[in-house]
Amino acid sequence: MASISIGSAGRVTTGNSQLWCPACGNESNWRDITADNERTYATCGGCGNRISVKN
């Protein structure tokens, strides 16, 4: 299972990657964060864009 950590500033990291929304540049406002064995998924709290990163 993926290792997800949420920092005090709202930044979400998975492994060595920090989540970032390419649509609006958000790095610290995430919701609906889920993960499986291959990918981590999150929805941007700013614009609603859904992103995924390989674990």
mmJSON file of the N, C-alpha and C atoms, coordinates in Angstrom:
{"data_MODEL":{"atom_site":{
"group_PDB":["ATOM","ATOM","ATOM","ATOM","ATOM","ATOM","ATOM","ATOM","ATOM","ATOM","ATOM","ATOM","ATOM","ATOM","ATOM","ATOM","ATOM","ATOM","ATOM","ATOM","ATOM","ATOM","ATOM","ATOM","ATOM","ATOM","ATOM","ATOM","ATOM","ATOM","ATOM","ATOM","ATOM","ATOM","ATOM","ATOM","ATOM","ATOM","ATOM","ATOM","ATOM","ATOM","ATOM","ATOM","ATOM","ATOM","ATOM","ATOM","ATOM","ATOM","ATOM","ATOM","ATOM","ATOM","ATOM","ATOM","ATOM","ATOM","ATOM","ATOM","ATOM","ATOM","ATOM","ATOM","ATOM","ATOM","ATOM","ATOM","ATOM","ATOM","ATOM","ATOM","ATOM","ATOM","ATOM","ATOM","ATOM","ATOM","ATOM","ATOM","ATOM","ATOM","ATOM","ATOM","ATOM","ATOM","ATOM","ATOM","ATOM","ATOM","ATOM","ATOM","ATOM","ATOM","ATOM","ATOM","ATOM","ATOM","ATOM","ATOM","ATOM","ATOM","ATOM","ATOM","ATOM","ATOM","ATOM","ATOM","ATOM","ATOM","ATOM","ATOM","ATOM","ATOM","ATOM","ATOM","ATOM","ATOM","ATOM","ATOM","ATOM","ATOM","ATOM","ATOM","ATOM","ATOM","ATOM","ATOM","ATOM","ATOM","ATOM","ATOM","ATOM","ATOM","ATOM","ATOM","ATOM","ATOM","ATOM","ATOM","ATOM","ATOM","ATOM","ATOM","ATOM","ATOM","ATOM","ATOM","ATOM","ATOM","ATOM","ATOM","ATOM","ATOM","ATOM","ATOM","ATOM","ATOM","ATOM","ATOM","ATOM","ATOM","ATOM","ATOM","ATOM"],
"id":[1,2,3,4,5,6,7,8,9,10,11,12,13,14,15,16,17,18,19,20,21,22,23,24,25,26,27,28,29,30,31,32,33,34,35,36,37,38,39,40,41,42,43,44,45,46,47,48,49,50,51,52,53,54,55,56,57,58,59,60,61,62,63,64,65,66,67,68,69,70,71,72,73,74,75,76,77,78,79,80,81,82,83,84,85,86,87,88,89,90,91,92,93,94,95,96,97,98,99,100,101,102,103,104,105,106,107,108,109,110,111,112,113,114,115,116,117,118,119,120,121,122,123,124,125,126,127,128,129,130,131,132,133,134,135,136,137,138,139,140,141,142,143,144,145,146,147,148,149,150,151,152,153,154,155,156,157,158,159,160,161,162,163,164,165],
"type_symbol":["N","C","C","N","C","C","N","C","C","N","C","C","N","C","C","N","C","C","N","C","C","N","C","C","N","C","C","N","C","C","N","C","C","N","C","C","N","C","C","N","C","C","N","C","C","N","C","C","N","C","C","N","C","C","N","C","C","N","C","C","N","C","C","N","C","C","N","C","C","N","C","C","N","C","C","N","C","C","N","C","C","N","C","C","N","C","C","N","C","C","N","C","C","N","C","C","N","C","C","N","C","C","N","C","C","N","C","C","N","C","C","N","C","C","N","C","C","N","C","C","N","C","C","N","C","C","N","C","C","N","C","C","N","C","C","N","C","C","N","C","C","N","C","C","N","C","C","N","C","C","N","C","C","N","C","C","N","C","C","N","C","C","N","C","C"],
"label_atom_id":["N","CA","C","N","CA","C","N","CA","C","N","CA","C","N","CA","C","N","CA","C","N","CA","C","N","CA","C","N","CA","C","N","CA","C","N","CA","C","N","CA","C","N","CA","C","N","CA","C","N","CA","C","N","CA","C","N","CA","C","N","CA","C","N","CA","C","N","CA","C","N","CA","C","N","CA","C","N","CA","C","N","CA","C","N","CA","C","N","CA","C","N","CA","C","N","CA","C","N","CA","C","N","CA","C","N","CA","C","N","CA","C","N","CA","C","N","CA","C","N","CA","C","N","CA","C","N","CA","C","N","CA","C","N","CA","C","N","CA","C","N","CA","C","N","CA","C","N","CA","C","N","CA","C","N","CA","C","N","CA","C","N","CA","C","N","CA","C","N","CA","C","N","CA","C","N","CA","C","N","CA","C","N","CA","C","N","CA","C","N","CA","C"],
"label_alt_id":[null,null,null,null,null,null,null,null,null,null,null,null,null,null,null,null,null,null,null,null,null,null,null,null,null,null,null,null,null,null,null,null,null,null,null,null,null,null,null,null,null,null,null,null,null,null,null,null,null,null,null,null,null,null,null,null,null,null,null,null,null,null,null,null,null,null,null,null,null,null,null,null,null,null,null,null,null,null,null,null,null,null,null,null,null,null,null,null,null,null,null,null,null,null,null,null,null,null,null,null,null,null,null,null,null,null,null,null,null,null,null,null,null,null,null,null,null,null,null,null,null,null,null,null,null,null,null,null,null,null,null,null,null,null,null,null,null,null,null,null,null,null,null,null,null,null,null,null,null,null,null,null,null,null,null,null,null,null,null,null,null,null,null,null,null],
"label_comp_id":["MET","MET","MET","ALA","ALA","ALA","SER","SER","SER","ILE","ILE","ILE","SER","SER","SER","ILE","ILE","ILE","GLY","GLY","GLY","SER","SER","SER","ALA","ALA","ALA","GLY","GLY","GLY","ARG","ARG","ARG","VAL","VAL","VAL","THR","THR","THR","THR","THR","THR","GLY","GLY","GLY","ASN","ASN","ASN","SER","SER","SER","GLN","GLN","GLN","LEU","LEU","LEU","TRP","TRP","TRP","CYS","CYS","CYS","PRO","PRO","PRO","ALA","ALA","ALA","CYS","CYS","CYS","GLY","GLY","GLY","ASN","ASN","ASN","GLU","GLU","GLU","SER","SER","SER","ASN","ASN","ASN","TRP","TRP","TRP","ARG","ARG","ARG","ASP","ASP","ASP","ILE","ILE","ILE","THR","THR","THR","ALA","ALA","ALA","ASP","ASP","ASP","ASN","ASN","ASN","GLU","GLU","GLU","ARG","ARG","ARG","THR","THR","THR","TYR","TYR","TYR","ALA","ALA","ALA","THR","THR","THR","CYS","CYS","CYS","GLY","GLY","GLY","GLY","GLY","GLY","CYS","CYS","CYS","GLY","GLY","GLY","ASN","ASN","ASN","ARG","ARG","ARG","ILE","ILE","ILE","SER","SER","SER","VAL","VAL","VAL","LYS","LYS","LYS","ASN","ASN","ASN"],
"label_asym_id":["A","A","A","A","A","A","A","A","A","A","A","A","A","A","A","A","A","A","A","A","A","A","A","A","A","A","A","A","A","A","A","A","A","A","A","A","A","A","A","A","A","A","A","A","A","A","A","A","A","A","A","A","A","A","A","A","A","A","A","A","A","A","A","A","A","A","A","A","A","A","A","A","A","A","A","A","A","A","A","A","A","A","A","A","A","A","A","A","A","A","A","A","A","A","A","A","A","A","A","A","A","A","A","A","A","A","A","A","A","A","A","A","A","A","A","A","A","A","A","A","A","A","A","A","A","A","A","A","A","A","A","A","A","A","A","A","A","A","A","A","A","A","A","A","A","A","A","A","A","A","A","A","A","A","A","A","A","A","A","A","A","A","A","A","A"],
"label_entity_id":["1","1","1","1","1","1","1","1","1","1","1","1","1","1","1","1","1","1","1","1","1","1","1","1","1","1","1","1","1","1","1","1","1","1","1","1","1","1","1","1","1","1","1","1","1","1","1","1","1","1","1","1","1","1","1","1","1","1","1","1","1","1","1","1","1","1","1","1","1","1","1","1","1","1","1","1","1","1","1","1","1","1","1","1","1","1","1","1","1","1","1","1","1","1","1","1","1","1","1","1","1","1","1","1","1","1","1","1","1","1","1","1","1","1","1","1","1","1","1","1","1","1","1","1","1","1","1","1","1","1","1","1","1","1","1","1","1","1","1","1","1","1","1","1","1","1","1","1","1","1","1","1","1","1","1","1","1","1","1","1","1","1","1","1","1"],
"label_seq_id":[1,1,1,2,2,2,3,3,3,4,4,4,5,5,5,6,6,6,7,7,7,8,8,8,9,9,9,10,10,10,11,11,11,12,12,12,13,13,13,14,14,14,15,15,15,16,16,16,17,17,17,18,18,18,19,19,19,20,20,20,21,21,21,22,22,22,23,23,23,24,24,24,25,25,25,26,26,26,27,27,27,28,28,28,29,29,29,30,30,30,31,31,31,32,32,32,33,33,33,34,34,34,35,35,35,36,36,36,37,37,37,38,38,38,39,39,39,40,40,40,41,41,41,42,42,42,43,43,43,44,44,44,45,45,45,46,46,46,47,47,47,48,48,48,49,49,49,50,50,50,51,51,51,52,52,52,53,53,53,54,54,54,55,55,55],
"pdbx_PDB_ins_code":[null,null,null,null,null,null,null,null,null,null,null,null,null,null,null,null,null,null,null,null,null,null,null,null,null,null,null,null,null,null,null,null,null,null,null,null,null,null,null,null,null,null,null,null,null,null,null,null,null,null,null,null,null,null,null,null,null,null,null,null,null,null,null,null,null,null,null,null,null,null,null,null,null,null,null,null,null,null,null,null,null,null,null,null,null,null,null,null,null,null,null,null,null,null,null,null,null,null,null,null,null,null,null,null,null,null,null,null,null,null,null,null,null,null,null,null,null,null,null,null,null,null,null,null,null,null,null,null,null,null,null,null,null,null,null,null,null,null,null,null,null,null,null,null,null,null,null,null,null,null,null,null,null,null,null,null,null,null,null,null,null,null,null,null,null],
"Cartn_x":[0.849,0.0,0.884,0.396,1.152,1.302,2.397,2.621,2.274,1.266,0.809,1.0,1.582,1.685,1.153,0.436,-0.149,0.515,1.23,1.953,1.042,1.595,0.805,0.333,1.038,0.633,-0.338,-0.755,-1.69,-1.036,0.282,0.974,0.877,0.663,0.527,1.698,2.389,3.492,3.232,3.663,3.582,4.922,5.615,6.973,7.842,8.482,9.321,8.626,7.353,6.631,5.658,5.612,4.615,3.506,2.262,1.159,1.118,0.868,0.798,-0.252,-1.105,-2.155,-1.656,-1.531,-1.053,-2.064,-3.332,-4.351,-4.309,-4.076,-4.114,-2.878,-1.941,-0.716,-0.831,-1.987,-2.196,-1.219,-0.702,0.142,-0.363,-1.357,-1.678,-3.165,-4.022,-5.455,-5.996,-6.081,-6.474,-7.643,-8.449,-9.55,-9.687,-10.457,-10.719,-9.423,-8.491,-7.209,-7.357,-7.028,-7.081,-5.826,-5.551,-4.388,-4.648,-4.011,-3.982,-2.512,-2.234,-0.844,-0.008,-0.652,0.085,0.066,-1.055,-1.188,-1.834,-1.558,-2.223,-3.098,-4.331,-5.292,-5.713,-5.919,-6.395,-7.169,-8.101,-8.861,-8.409,-8.105,-7.674,-8.831,-8.584,-9.606,-9.807,-8.882,-8.993,-9.85,-9.54,-10.252,-11.029,-10.865,-11.607,-10.943,-9.75,-9.027,-8.628,-8.778,-8.415,-7.05,-6.111,-4.787,-4.433,-3.447,-2.918,-1.424,-0.713,0.729,1.081,2.078,2.545,3.277,2.962,3.594,5.03],
"Cartn_y":[-1.191,0.0,1.24,2.282,3.53,4.207,4.919,5.714,7.162,7.69,9.056,9.846,11.018,11.876,13.262,13.834,15.158,16.074,17.07,17.988,19.028,19.787,20.791,21.907,22.133,23.175,22.643,21.386,20.809,20.155,20.176,19.518,18.005,17.325,15.874,15.272,14.355,13.675,12.181,11.554,10.11,9.633,8.839,8.457,9.703,9.94,11.122,12.228,12.049,13.016,13.838,15.121,15.991,16.232,16.132,16.352,17.806,18.008,19.333,19.303,20.317,20.382,21.181,20.536,21.26,22.278,22.131,23.046,24.412,24.411,25.693,25.96,25.001,25.207,24.91,24.406,24.092,23.03,23.242,22.233,21.868,22.586,22.41,22.268,22.091,21.993,20.771,19.63,18.369,17.736,16.978,16.228,14.903,14.012,12.7,11.978,11.897,11.245,9.739,8.978,7.521,6.957,5.703,5.058,3.576,2.987,1.541,1.134,-0.076,-0.534,0.144,0.749,1.326,2.84,3.472,4.917,5.568,6.86,7.682,8.683,8.834,9.712,10.817,12.004,13.102,14.082,14.795,15.831,17.184,18.091,19.431,20.169,20.71,21.48,22.86,23.291,24.608,24.599,23.692,23.704,22.426,21.391,20.148,19.174,19.509,18.614,17.345,16.187,14.898,14.503,14.211,13.816,12.454,11.811,10.566,10.551,9.927,9.764,8.31,7.843,6.474,6.369,5.326,5.145,4.693],
"Cartn_z":[0.0,0.0,0.0,-0.608,-0.72,0.633,0.764,1.962,1.647,2.325,2.084,3.362,3.258,4.426,4.096,5.052,4.891,5.907,5.411,6.28,6.895,7.823,8.529,7.606,6.498,5.553,4.509,4.653,3.696,2.508,2.452,1.351,1.516,0.412,0.44,-0.314,0.332,-0.336,-0.351,-1.42,-1.542,-2.058,-1.267,-1.63,-1.667,-2.804,-2.967,-3.754,-4.061,-4.883,-4.05,-4.33,-3.701,-4.711,-4.261,-5.179,-5.62,-6.896,-7.491,-8.592,-8.629,-9.643,-10.843,-12.008,-13.187,-13.71,-13.352,-13.854,-13.163,-11.834,-11.114,-10.262,-10.203,-9.446,-7.957,-7.516,-6.105,-5.615,-4.391,-3.755,-2.368,-1.861,-0.441,-0.119,-1.113,-0.857,-1.597,-0.875,-1.505,-0.768,-1.494,-0.893,-1.632,-1.052,-1.667,-2.045,-1.102,-1.366,-1.154,-2.176,-2.095,-2.752,-2.478,-3.09,-3.234,-4.232,-4.354,-4.451,-4.839,-4.867,-5.952,-6.938,-8.057,-8.106,-7.704,-7.878,-6.657,-6.49,-5.484,-6.24,-5.807,-6.468,-5.506,-6.025,-5.191,-6.053,-5.424,-6.103,-5.572,-6.473,-6.089,-5.426,-4.246,-3.544,-4.139,-5.001,-5.616,-6.867,-7.807,-9.092,-9.372,-8.521,-8.726,-9.678,-10.18,-11.08,-10.334,-10.989,-10.386,-10.915,-10.035,-10.478,-9.909,-10.496,-9.955,-10.189,-9.261,-9.403,-9.149,-9.878,-9.709,-8.371,-7.601,-6.288,-6.438],
"occupancy":[1.0,1.0,1.0,1.0,1.0,1.0,1.0,1.0,1.0,1.0,1.0,1.0,1.0,1.0,1.0,1.0,1.0,1.0,1.0,1.0,1.0,1.0,1.0,1.0,1.0,1.0,1.0,1.0,1.0,1.0,1.0,1.0,1.0,1.0,1.0,1.0,1.0,1.0,1.0,1.0,1.0,1.0,1.0,1.0,1.0,1.0,1.0,1.0,1.0,1.0,1.0,1.0,1.0,1.0,1.0,1.0,1.0,1.0,1.0,1.0,1.0,1.0,1.0,1.0,1.0,1.0,1.0,1.0,1.0,1.0,1.0,1.0,1.0,1.0,1.0,1.0,1.0,1.0,1.0,1.0,1.0,1.0,1.0,1.0,1.0,1.0,1.0,1.0,1.0,1.0,1.0,1.0,1.0,1.0,1.0,1.0,1.0,1.0,1.0,1.0,1.0,1.0,1.0,1.0,1.0,1.0,1.0,1.0,1.0,1.0,1.0,1.0,1.0,1.0,1.0,1.0,1.0,1.0,1.0,1.0,1.0,1.0,1.0,1.0,1.0,1.0,1.0,1.0,1.0,1.0,1.0,1.0,1.0,1.0,1.0,1.0,1.0,1.0,1.0,1.0,1.0,1.0,1.0,1.0,1.0,1.0,1.0,1.0,1.0,1.0,1.0,1.0,1.0,1.0,1.0,1.0,1.0,1.0,1.0,1.0,1.0,1.0,1.0,1.0,1.0],
"B_iso_or_equiv":[0.0,0.0,0.0,0.0,0.0,0.0,0.0,0.0,0.0,0.0,0.0,0.0,0.0,0.0,0.0,0.0,0.0,0.0,0.0,0.0,0.0,0.0,0.0,0.0,0.0,0.0,0.0,0.0,0.0,0.0,0.0,0.0,0.0,0.0,0.0,0.0,0.0,0.0,0.0,0.0,0.0,0.0,0.0,0.0,0.0,0.0,0.0,0.0,0.0,0.0,0.0,0.0,0.0,0.0,0.0,0.0,0.0,0.0,0.0,0.0,0.0,0.0,0.0,0.0,0.0,0.0,0.0,0.0,0.0,0.0,0.0,0.0,0.0,0.0,0.0,0.0,0.0,0.0,0.0,0.0,0.0,0.0,0.0,0.0,0.0,0.0,0.0,0.0,0.0,0.0,0.0,0.0,0.0,0.0,0.0,0.0,0.0,0.0,0.0,0.0,0.0,0.0,0.0,0.0,0.0,0.0,0.0,0.0,0.0,0.0,0.0,0.0,0.0,0.0,0.0,0.0,0.0,0.0,0.0,0.0,0.0,0.0,0.0,0.0,0.0,0.0,0.0,0.0,0.0,0.0,0.0,0.0,0.0,0.0,0.0,0.0,0.0,0.0,0.0,0.0,0.0,0.0,0.0,0.0,0.0,0.0,0.0,0.0,0.0,0.0,0.0,0.0,0.0,0.0,0.0,0.0,0.0,0.0,0.0,0.0,0.0,0.0,0.0,0.0,0.0],
"pdbx_formal_charge":[null,null,null,null,null,null,null,null,null,null,null,null,null,null,null,null,null,null,null,null,null,null,null,null,null,null,null,null,null,null,null,null,null,null,null,null,null,null,null,null,null,null,null,null,null,null,null,null,null,null,null,null,null,null,null,null,null,null,null,null,null,null,null,null,null,null,null,null,null,null,null,null,null,null,null,null,null,null,null,null,null,null,null,null,null,null,null,null,null,null,null,null,null,null,null,null,null,null,null,null,null,null,null,null,null,null,null,null,null,null,null,null,null,null,null,null,null,null,null,null,null,null,null,null,null,null,null,null,null,null,null,null,null,null,null,null,null,null,null,null,null,null,null,null,null,null,null,null,null,null,null,null,null,null,null,null,null,null,null,null,null,null,null,null,null],
"auth_seq_id":[1,1,1,2,2,2,3,3,3,4,4,4,5,5,5,6,6,6,7,7,7,8,8,8,9,9,9,10,10,10,11,11,11,12,12,12,13,13,13,14,14,14,15,15,15,16,16,16,17,17,17,18,18,18,19,19,19,20,20,20,21,21,21,22,22,22,23,23,23,24,24,24,25,25,25,26,26,26,27,27,27,28,28,28,29,29,29,30,30,30,31,31,31,32,32,32,33,33,33,34,34,34,35,35,35,36,36,36,37,37,37,38,38,38,39,39,39,40,40,40,41,41,41,42,42,42,43,43,43,44,44,44,45,45,45,46,46,46,47,47,47,48,48,48,49,49,49,50,50,50,51,51,51,52,52,52,53,53,53,54,54,54,55,55,55],
"auth_comp_id":["MET","MET","MET","ALA","ALA","ALA","SER","SER","SER","ILE","ILE","ILE","SER","SER","SER","ILE","ILE","ILE","GLY","GLY","GLY","SER","SER","SER","ALA","ALA","ALA","GLY","GLY","GLY","ARG","ARG","ARG","VAL","VAL","VAL","THR","THR","THR","THR","THR","THR","GLY","GLY","GLY","ASN","ASN","ASN","SER","SER","SER","GLN","GLN","GLN","LEU","LEU","LEU","TRP","TRP","TRP","CYS","CYS","CYS","PRO","PRO","PRO","ALA","ALA","ALA","CYS","CYS","CYS","GLY","GLY","GLY","ASN","ASN","ASN","GLU","GLU","GLU","SER","SER","SER","ASN","ASN","ASN","TRP","TRP","TRP","ARG","ARG","ARG","ASP","ASP","ASP","ILE","ILE","ILE","THR","THR","THR","ALA","ALA","ALA","ASP","ASP","ASP","ASN","ASN","ASN","GLU","GLU","GLU","ARG","ARG","ARG","THR","THR","THR","TYR","TYR","TYR","ALA","ALA","ALA","THR","THR","THR","CYS","CYS","CYS","GLY","GLY","GLY","GLY","GLY","GLY","CYS","CYS","CYS","GLY","GLY","GLY","ASN","ASN","ASN","ARG","ARG","ARG","ILE","ILE","ILE","SER","SER","SER","VAL","VAL","VAL","LYS","LYS","LYS","ASN","ASN","ASN"],
"auth_asym_id":["A","A","A","A","A","A","A","A","A","A","A","A","A","A","A","A","A","A","A","A","A","A","A","A","A","A","A","A","A","A","A","A","A","A","A","A","A","A","A","A","A","A","A","A","A","A","A","A","A","A","A","A","A","A","A","A","A","A","A","A","A","A","A","A","A","A","A","A","A","A","A","A","A","A","A","A","A","A","A","A","A","A","A","A","A","A","A","A","A","A","A","A","A","A","A","A","A","A","A","A","A","A","A","A","A","A","A","A","A","A","A","A","A","A","A","A","A","A","A","A","A","A","A","A","A","A","A","A","A","A","A","A","A","A","A","A","A","A","A","A","A","A","A","A","A","A","A","A","A","A","A","A","A","A","A","A","A","A","A","A","A","A","A","A","A"],
"auth_atom_id":["N","CA","C","N","CA","C","N","CA","C","N","CA","C","N","CA","C","N","CA","C","N","CA","C","N","CA","C","N","CA","C","N","CA","C","N","CA","C","N","CA","C","N","CA","C","N","CA","C","N","CA","C","N","CA","C","N","CA","C","N","CA","C","N","CA","C","N","CA","C","N","CA","C","N","CA","C","N","CA","C","N","CA","C","N","CA","C","N","CA","C","N","CA","C","N","CA","C","N","CA","C","N","CA","C","N","CA","C","N","CA","C","N","CA","C","N","CA","C","N","CA","C","N","CA","C","N","CA","C","N","CA","C","N","CA","C","N","CA","C","N","CA","C","N","CA","C","N","CA","C","N","CA","C","N","CA","C","N","CA","C","N","CA","C","N","CA","C","N","CA","C","N","CA","C","N","CA","C","N","CA","C","N","CA","C","N","CA","C","N","CA","C"],
"pdbx_PDB_model_num":[1,1,1,1,1,1,1,1,1,1,1,1,1,1,1,1,1,1,1,1,1,1,1,1,1,1,1,1,1,1,1,1,1,1,1,1,1,1,1,1,1,1,1,1,1,1,1,1,1,1,1,1,1,1,1,1,1,1,1,1,1,1,1,1,1,1,1,1,1,1,1,1,1,1,1,1,1,1,1,1,1,1,1,1,1,1,1,1,1,1,1,1,1,1,1,1,1,1,1,1,1,1,1,1,1,1,1,1,1,1,1,1,1,1,1,1,1,1,1,1,1,1,1,1,1,1,1,1,1,1,1,1,1,1,1,1,1,1,1,1,1,1,1,1,1,1,1,1,1,1,1,1,1,1,1,1,1,1,1,1,1,1,1,1,1]
}}}
